[in-house]
């Protein structure tokens, strides 16, 4: 996020925008990127438990329904429903090691009902 904020600031300074609005906008973009990076670094990990089929899967200790895993190229999107609320987790290749990605895929497939 910090890098994206700095790149946004550089893009604002390199476009054909006048210097008066470009500099404050660039500083704002860099500051916003730093704030988002700080918030992400402070966010606690979310415990996820996918037990064998009869037991419910849990996210943050709360039982979830309709657990599904979508593979979008290198990304994994884990979606669920708790009552009327929906939630999702996004796993980039750098946040979840290859062995854990495979383990998550197998655990979710083992819970799925065949069509």
FENTA-V81718 format. One record per pair of residues at least 4 apart in sequence whose C-alpha atoms are under 8 Angstrom apart, sorted by the first residue. I is the first residue (numbers start at 0). GAP is how many residues later the second one is. Records with the same first field share a line. If there is no record, write none. Layout:
I: GAP + GAP
//
This chain:
0: 4 + 32 + 33 + 35 + 36
1: 4 + 28 + 31 + 32 + 34 + 35
2: 4 + 30
3: 4 + 29
4: 4 + 24 + 25 + 26 + 27 + 28 + 29
5: 4 + 23 + 24 + 27
6: 4
7: 4 + 18 + 21 + 22
8: 4 + 16 + 17 + 18 + 19 + 20 + 21
9: 4 + 16
10: 4
11: 5 + 10 + 11 + 13 + 14
12: 4 + 6 + 9 + 10 + 13
16: 4 + 5
17: 4
18: 4
19: 4
20: 4
21: 4
22: 4
23: 4
24: 4
25: 4
26: 4
27: 4
28: 4
29: 4
30: 4
31: 4
32: 4
33: 4
34: 4
35: 4
36: 4
37: 4
38: 4
45: 13 + 14
46: 11 + 12 + 13 + 14
47: 9 + 10 + 11 + 12 + 13
48: 8 + 9 + 10
49: 6 + 7 + 8 + 57 + 58
50: 4 + 5 + 6 + 56
51: 55 + 58 + 59
52: 57 + 58
55: 7 + 8 + 9
56: 6 + 7 + 8 + 10
57: 4 + 5 + 6
58: 4 + 5
62: 19
63: 16 + 17 + 18
64: 15 + 16 + 17 + 18
65: 13 + 14 + 15
66: 11 + 12 + 13 + 14 + 41
67: 10 + 11 + 12 + 40
68: 7 + 8 + 9 + 10 + 36 + 39
69: 6 + 7 + 8 + 9
70: 4 + 5 + 6
71: 4 + 5
73: 18 + 19
74: 15 + 16 + 17 + 18
75: 14 + 15 + 16
76: 11 + 12 + 13 + 14
77: 10 + 11 + 12
78: 7 + 8 + 9 + 10
79: 6 + 7 + 8
80: 4 + 5 + 6
81: 4 + 5
90: 4 + 5
91: 4
92: 4 + 5
95: 4 + 5
96: 4
97: 4
98: 4
99: 4
100: 4
101: 4
102: 4
103: 4
104: 4
105: 4
106: 4
107: 4
//
